[in-house]
Amino acid sequence: MSSQPPALRAAILIVSTTAAKDPSTDAAEATLRSVFEQDGGNQWTVAETHIVSDDSAEIQRQITTWTEPVEEGKHIINLVVTTGGTGFAIADRTPEAVSPLLHKQAPGLVHGMLAASLAITPFAMMSRPVAGVRNKTVIITLPGSPKGAKENLQAVIKTLPHACIQAAGANSRALHSGGVKKLEKEAGVGSQGHAQAQAHTHGHSHSHQHDHGHSCHRHTHSHGHGHGHNHGNLVRLSSENPKSNDPSLGPSRRHRSSPYPMLSVDDALSLIAKHTPCPTTTTAKVTPDLVGKVLAQDIYASAPVPAFRASIVDGYAVVVPYSGHLRGVYPVVSTSHAAPSSNLVPLKEGQIARITTGAPLPPGANSVVMVEDTVLISTTKTTHPTTGQEIEEESSVEILSDGIVKPGANIREIGSDIPFNTLLLPSKNRLSPASIGLLSSIGTQSVKIYSPPTISVLSTGDEIVDPSLPRELSLGEVRDCNRPTLISVISQAGFTPLDLGIVSDKQSNLETTLRQALRSSDIVLTTGGVSMGELDLLKPTIERSLGGTIHFGRVNMKPGKPTTFATVPVKNNDGTKSQKMIFSLPGNPASALVTFYLFVLPALHQLAGISPVGLPKVPVVLGHDFPVDKSRPEYHRAMVTVSKEGKLIATSTGGQRSSKVGSLEGANALLTMPAGDGPIKKGETIEALMMGELRSELA
């Protein structure tokens, strides 16, 4: 028997009139789920979620439903967290709705949440949280902004299991045996450790907006690679405001090393998530072209399927008598085909009607006998309704069934496939071929989807030659393999790439091309020109010519250290203003592909409304020893196969130098290797980010 305690059950209540009308606008639920998963010590299951308007009665009704006493043997909701409605706005009513429901107050939890937020900003005092216990359930209210809600929940989540176990009726004497130190150790907290954890978590710029409107919430995402966080870098980057080399200065006045702090991969991903614009929506016709797109609305069945009682076999519609016995000879009084019909003859007991699969049942029929269970007895001459020719038609048939025939046999009832008003496809569902068939079956003509983002791709460098040119290379020239590769993976991921070709190492050419790309696409993707050479002009062009902001210019990883992410204010072709993103990837082929998957793909997913973002992660077993870099985490190109025993086995694709194109061929995964001194041994398990399909060891 497992010694693990059962998971505690949590419920999330989103309080937002905006989100109640359009659930796709809410980002708080996903953020809070991630806190339970990542910070909850594997003790939590999010069992329920619900959205209500900023209405006291609705808030109280839902919380009461979740916290009422349950029957013996059924699971209670141990914790209810609300998000939204805790500020000073006229519509903010959550504390007033929750307070009367509490049987016990929990001011310590309130103090813990406020103290955590006040360490960030004095505006945290503008929040009005309440906490306490109703029956056997702990209830806490969180701010409406995902960032504020996340930080408040993180501040108390390690102590909440103890509170919930007590509230559920645990023996306090047994629970507290061993003293406070034992409880702190079990929860993974302590006065000193907690303060350090708070300093680590909150050591960055924070705007604590208590916005319950949920119009568009920023959220962070992380591949969870376990390489550690370095929030101090975020502070340093914003405060020191480093800037790239000025191309007009001579070599003696240029930076000898990068002025940009070295960020961890997770910090870089957090900045990308923060500065990626919210997805926009559009209305599209239901066609096969929608496969891969993401719904921005819930789809309900506007009609039942089937809309009429239909036969599921070829046979005879009958009226089953009270006795259930049908053996005997019956007259065939009508025929029902799988075709539009408005003149079906009502069926009486003692009569039968020939019926085909999918055809509607005549009025009065309550069962269908398969044709295999019958024998033709007699025919009569009649005229074919279409050709006018004389034909023989059934006039009487013997039913051979010896047993009881049940009403409803071989009948597809109205709505048995899809009941009316059923939720068929929830918002944020990525449409599949089956989804298109489902939408077509209920007659849906168009749906609201998240607008697919477009991405411009260009290569930079005087040495780069278009691979289509049919000539030998001159000394110093390199064929462009980055652009074709990136365009291919972007298309494979379901997005629309725009090929902007190759741009020379001239700042005026680069500026002109980037301005064109920013106006016509959501993301601009470049390769090359991000190192420290005098012809590496991307960073200076972004900052000094385009007025952009470089959010990071170095990442602590291998390959891909000089990866750069920036945003630029842009006036679009339609006259609107927006912030566009530029990802400037290293020029080495392996670096370019690895950093695309790690950084650009999550931004594309976020723009498209796809969740979760980025490559899927799986644990794999190493098929041999793998070397590691001493100073930087490495993303090792590898082939993952399924063994005969069903294990996922990873083997290297060869030399991992960033310029080595051959290591990409055959690779379907990136192994997340931590920095260290010695190799990771064969048989150890490590996380892999899957770039392609798994292969069988037998293939």
N, C-alpha and C positions, 0 to 999 in steps of 0.2 A: 504493500500500500504506500502511496506517495505521501511524503511528509510535508509537501508544499501546501500551504493554506489556500483555500479557494480564492479566486480573484474577487476583489471588491468591485461592486457595480456602481458606476457613476452615470449621471444623466446631465446633459447640457441643454440649457434653455436659452435660446437666442431671443432677446427682447428688442425688436426693431420693426417699426411699421414698414420701413422700406423693404427689409428682407422678407417680411410676411407676404408682401405683394410679389416679390421676385426673389426667391431663395438664392438665385445665382449671384446676387450682390453680396452675400455673406461670406466672409473669410475667417470669422472668429472660430467657427466650429472646427475647421481643419487645424487651426493653430492650437486650440485647446486639446484636441486629440493627440497632437504631436507631443504636448507636455506630458500627458498621461503615459504615452508610449516611451518617451525618451527619459523622463525624469521620475517616473512613477515606480521604478524598481520592480517592474513586472508584476505589480500587485493589482492593477486596475483593468477593468473592462468597461468601455463606454457602451452601456446597454441601451440607452435611449437618447434621442435628440429631438428637439421640437422648436418651432419658431412661433412666437406670438407678437402681436402688435404692442405698442406702448400703452396698454390698457390694464388697469389694476385687476379687473375681474378675470381677464384672460390669464394673467400671470398667476393669480391665486388658484384658478381652476386647475391649471396644469401642475403646479407644485403640489396641490392637495391630492391630485390623482397619483402622483409618484410617491407620496409620503404617507398614504393611508395604511393602516395595519393590513398585513397580508395573511392568507391562510397558512396553516402549519405545512411545512415542506416546500413552500414557494419562496423564491428569492426576493429580498427587499432591495430597494435602491438605497445604497449606503451613503451616497453623496450626490447632492444637486448643486451644480454651479450655474449661475445665471450670468449673462454678459450683456451689458447695455442698460441704459436708463438710470445710471448712478450719479449723474452730474447735476447741474443747476438749471438746465433748460426746463421750459414749461412742461414738455412732454416726459421728463425724467421722473418716473413714478415707481421704479423697482423697489427701493428701500421701503417706501410707504406700503407697498403691496406685500412684501415679504415679512416685515417686522411683526404684524399681528398674528402670523401663522406660527411663530417660533414659541416653543414651550420652554426652551432654555436659551439664554443669550451666550455668545462666545466672543467677548470683547478682545481676548488675546489674539484670536485669528485676525480680527479687524486691525489690531495694532501691528501685527506682523506684516500684513499686506501694505498698510500705509507707510510703515518704516522703510520697507524695501523701495517703494516708489519715491518717498521723500529723499532718499539717498541719491536719486537721479535729478529730480526737479521739484522746486517749491510748489509748482502747480498741482502736484499730487494731492495737496490739501483740498483741492476742489472736487475730489471724489468723495462719495458718501456710502462706503460699503457697510453692509450688515452681515452678521454671521450668527449661527446658532443651530439648535436641534429641534426638529419636529418629529414626534414619535421616536423612531429609531434611525432617522436620517439626518445627516449633517447638511446644512445649507449655507452656501457663501455666495455673495454677489460680487461680480467682477466688472471692470469698466467695459465699454463697448468697443474700444479700439483693440484689435488683435494684439498689438504690442503691449499695451497696458494690461490686458487680460492675462497674457502669457506671463508677464513678470510678477503679477499678483499671485497667480496660481503657483508659479515656481517658488515663491517665497514661503509657502505653507505646505506644499504637497508632501514633503517627507514626514510631516507630523500628522497629516490627515488620516493615514491608516490607523494610528493609535486612537484618534478621536472617533473614527467610524466604528472600530471594533468595540470600544466602550459603549457608544450610543446603541449598538445593536444588542447589548445585553451581556457582554463578557464579564467574567468575574474580576472586579477591579483589584482585589487583593492578589490574585494569581498573576494578573497582568503587570502589576507594579513590583512584583518580587524581584529583587536584584537592584532596585533603586534607579535613580534618574540616569546614571551613567550607562547602565545596561540598556535602557530605552533609547538613549542617544546613539549608542553604538549600533543597535538594531535598525534605527531609522537612518543611520549615516549622517547624523548631525551632531553639533556641539556648539557651544557658544563661540569658541574661537574659529572652528571650522566653518560655522555658518556665516560669520562675518567675512571670512576670506572668500567663501563661495559667492556671497553677495557682491563683494568688490570685483570678483572675476566676471560675474554675470553682467554687472551693470557698469563696467568701466568704459562706457562709450556714450556718445551723444545720444540724447533721448528726448523725444517730444511726446509728452504724455497727454494726448488729446482724448477726452472722454466723450467720444462721438458715438452715439448709438444709431446713427443713420445707416451705417454699413453700406454707404454708396460705393466705396472701393477701398478695401483694406490691404495694406501691404502685409506680406508675410515672408518669413525666411524659410529657406529650404536647405537641407544639408544632405550630402551623400553619407554622412556618418562614418567617415573613413577612419576615425580614431586617431588622427594625427594631432589632436589638441587644438585649442583655440588661443588666439592671441589678440584679444580685444584692445590691448594697449596700442597695437599698430593702427587701429581705426582712429583712436584719439590723436595719435601722432600725425597721421595722414591729414586729418582735417585741420589740426592746429598749426603745423609747420608749413602747410600749403606749398609743397615742393613743386618745382616746375622744370620742364625739360630744357635741354640745351637750346640756346638762341643760335640759329644757323648763321646769323650775321657775324658772330664772334669768331675769332681765330682759335686755333687749337689750344693755345695757352690759357684761354679763359673758359674752356669747356669743362663740364663735369668729368672727372676721371673715373667715377663710379656712379651707379644709378642713384638719383636723389629720392627714389620712391621706396618706402618701407617694404620689407619682405613680408607679405601676408600669408597666412595659412590658407589652404584650399577652402576650408569651411568659412573663413572670414570673407574670402573673395566671393563665394557663393551667396553669402548673406547680403553683400553690397549689390550684387547683380539682382537678387530678388527685390531688394528695396527700391532700386531705380528702374526696374522693368515696368512700363506702363500697364495700367489695367486693360484687360481684353475688351474689345468693342464687339458689338453684336450686329448682325444683319439678318435679313429674312431671305431664305433660299427655297426654291422648289424642291420637292422630294424626287430626286433622281439618283441613279447609281453614283453620280459624281459626289454625293454627300458622304460616301464611305470614308472614314477617318476624321471627319469633322466632329465638332463637339457641340452638343445641344446646349442652348442657353435658356431653355424653358422645360417645364414638366409636360409630358405628353400623356393625356388621358384618353381612354377609348370613348369616342363620340357616339358609338353605336355598338350593340353586342355583336359578337361573332360566334356562331352563325346568327343571322338575323331571323332565321326561321327554323322550325324543326325539320331535320334532314335525316335521310337514311345513310347509314355508313356501309351498307352492303347492297348488292343486287338481289332482289327477291320480291316479297309481297307484303304490302302494308295490310295489317289486320286490326280487328277490334277484339282484344282478348276478353273472353267472357269471365264471369266471376269465378268459375271453376278453374280457369287456366288451361283447360283441355281444348285443343284445336284440331286434333286428328280428324280428317274427313275431307269431303269434296265441297269446294266453294266456287261460286260464280265470280269471274273476273269482271268487275263493273267499270273499271277505268284504268288509265295508265298515267304515271307521273315520271317525267324525265328531268334530268339536271339541266333545266332551261327555264327562262322566265315564263311564269304561268299565273293567270289570274282567274281561271275557271275550273279549279279542282272540284271534283264531285265529292260531297260529304260521304263518308263511309259509315255503314251501319253494321251491327253485329250480324254475322252470317255472310258478309260480303268481303271480298279482298280486292286490292288494286296492285297491278304490277308496278314496281318502282325500281329506279336505277340508283346507283351510288351517288350521293350528293343531291338527290332530288327532294323537293319538299313533300312532307307527309300530307295526305288528304285530311281535311277536317274530320275529327272523330277517331282517326287511327291512333292506336297507342302502342304498337309494337311492329317489328318487321321480322318476317321469317325468311331465312336465306333460301335462294333458289335451289341450292343443293339438297334442301330438305323437302322438296316438292316433286310431283310428277304431273305432266300434262295429261289431262283426261280427254278434253274435246276442244275443237276449234270451230270457228264460224267465218264465213266469207264477208269481207268488208272492203271499203275503198281507201287506199292510202291517201292521207290528207295532203301530201305534197305532190306526188306524181300522178294521182288519180287512177292508178292501176289497181286491179282487184287483187287482194291478198288474203291470206288466212290469218286470223287473229285468235288468240286464246279466248275460250269462252268459259272453261272450267278447269280447275287445278286441284289436285289432292295434296293436302298437307300431311306429311308423314310423321310429324313429331308425336312421340309416345308420352313424353313427360309434360310437366307443367311449363307453359310459356309465360314469362313474366312481362308485365307492362314495362315499356321503356327499353326493351331489348333492341339492340342494333339501331338506336336513335341518337343522333347528336342534337341535344336540346339547345334552345335559344341561349346564347351567352355562355355555353359550356366551354368554349375555347377562350373567349375574352369577354368577361362580364362588362356591362355598360359602366362607364366612368372609372374603370380600373386604371391605376397609374401604370402605364406601360413602359415608359422610358423616363427616368429622372433627369433633371438638369445636370449638366456636366458629364453626361454619358457620351462616350466616344462611339459614333455610329459605325455599325458593322453591316455587312450584307444582310444579315438576319434582321437588323433594325430597319433597313429599307423595306424589306418584305412586310414587317410588322406595321410600319406606317402606311404602306400601300393597302394592307388588308382592312384598315379602318377608314380609308378614304382621305387621309391627311394629304392636302395639296402642297402645303409649305410649312416650314418650321423656322423658329429663330435659332440661329447658331452663332457661336463666337467667330468673328471674322478671322480667317486664316492669315497669319502674318506673311509678309514677303521679305526676302533677304537678298541684298546685293552682295556679290562676291567679286573681289578683284585681287590681283597679285601686283606687288610692287617690286621694282628693281630694274636697273639698266641691263643686268646680266640675264634677265629672264626672257626666254624665247618661247613663242607659242608652239605647242607640240605638233600642230598641224603643218608647220612649215617643212617642206620636203627637201631639206638640205642638211649637210653636216654642220656641227657646231664649231664656232671659232673658239680660240683659247679664251677661257673665262666665262663662256656662255653656259647656261643651264636651262634645260627644257622645263616648262612649267607643268609640274604634276600636282601641285597643291590645288589649283583652281578646279581642274576636272574632278579630282577626288572629292573635294568639298561640295561641289555642285551635285555630284552623284549621291552622297550621303544625305544631303538636304532633301533631294527628291525622294529618296528611299524612306525618309522619315515622314513624308506626306506634306512637305511644304514647297513653296514656289521660289526657286532661286532665279535671280537676275544676273546674267553674266556680263560684267563690265570690263572684262579683258585684263590687259596688263598696263600699268601706269609706270612711267619712267621716274627716276630719282630727281625730279624737279618739283620744287614746292608749289609753283604755280599750277602745274599739271595735276598734282595730287589734290590741291585745294579745289580746283574746278570739278574733278571727278567725284570727290567726296560730297561736294554740295549737290551735285546732280543725284548721287545715290541717296543722300539723306532725304531729298524731296520725294523720291519715288518709292522708297521702301521703309520698312519698320526698323530693320537692323542692317547695318553695313558690316561686312566681314572682310578683313584684309589679312594678307599674309606677308611677312617680311617687313623690314624697316623699323623694328622695334628695339634694336640693340643700342649700343653706345657709339656707333660709328658716325662720322660726319655726314654720311648720306642716309642715315636712319632718320627720316624726316616725319614719320607719322605722328609721334607725340608732339613735336613743335607745331605741326600744321593744325592738329586738333586744338591745342591750347591757344596758340598765338594768332592763328588765322581764322579759325572757326569759332573761337570763344567758348570752346567746350571745357568740360571738367573731367580730368582723368581720376577715376576713383581708385584704381590700383594700376601699378606699372610693373610689379614683380610679384611672383607667387612662389612660395617655398615648395617646389615640386620638381620632379624629373620624369619626363622632359617637359619643357614649357615654361621655364622660369620667367622670361621677359613678357609673358602674356599681359596684354593691356586692355582695360575696359574703361570706356568713357561715355558720357552723354553730351549731346550738343543741342542747344535751342535752335529750332528750325521753323521757318514759315513754309507751310506746305503749298502745293500747287493750287489748292482751293482757298488759300488765304488764311487758313487756321494756323495757330501756333502750337507746337508740341515739343517734347523732348525726345530725341531719337538716340539710339544706342549704336556705338561703334565697338566692335571686338577686333583688336589688332593682334593676330596670332603670330608666333614665330615662323620664320621661313623654312625651317627644316621640316620635311614631310611628316615624320612621326610626331614631332611636337605639334604641328598644325592639326593633325587628326585627333590626337589625344585631347588637346585643349578645346577643340570643337565639341567633342562629346561631353567633356566635364563642365564647360561653362556656357557655350552657345546654345546647346540643345535644351538645357533647363529654361533659358530665357524664351526660346521659341515655344516650348510647352506652356509656360506661364502666359505668354501673349495669346495663345490659342485656347486657353481655358482647360488644358489637359492637366490632370492630376492623377498620380504623383508625377513630378517632373524628373527629367533626366533618365539615365540608363537604369534598367532593373538590376537589382543586386541579388547574388546568390552565394552561398558558402561553397567553396570548392576545396578538394584535397590536392595537395601538390604532388605531381608525379615524379619529381626529382628535387634535389637541392636547388634553391634559388639564391643567388647573391643579392645583397642589399647595399644601397648607398649609405655611406657613413653619416652624411649630413642632411640629406633631403629624402622625403617620402617619394617613392617611385611608382609609376603606373606602367607595369610590365605587360607588354603585348604577349598574349598567350592563346593557345587553343584549348578550349574546354570540351571534353567528350564525355559521353555517358558510358560507364563501364558495364560489363555483363552483370555485375552485382547491383547496378543502378546508382552507383556513386558518380559524382561529377569530378573528373580528374583534369587537372590543369598541367599543360606542358608549355615550355617557352617556345616562341617562334624564332629564337636565335638572338644574335647581337642586338642590343637595345640602344645603340648610339642614335641620337635624334635625327641624324641625316640618313639613317639606314632604311630605305624604302622597303627592302625585302622583308623586314620584320612585320610589316603590315599585312602582307599576303598570308592568308591562312589564319590570321588572328580573329577570333570572335569574342575576345574578352580582354579587359584591363584588370590585372591583379593589383590590388592596393597594398603595396609593400611599404611597411614602416622603415624609417631610417634605423640603422643599427651597425654593430660591429661584425657580426658573423652571419652566415647564410641561414635562411629559413629551411628547415630540414624536410626531406621527403616525408609525406604522410601527414604533415601538419595542415590544418584548415585555415583558409584565409578568404576574405571577401573578394568577389569578382564582379566587375561591372560588365554586363553582357552587351556587346556591340552587335552581335549577330546570332544566328540560330545555333542551338546545340547540335552536336554531331554524335552519332553512335560510334562506339569503339569498333563495331563490326563493319562499318561503312568503308 
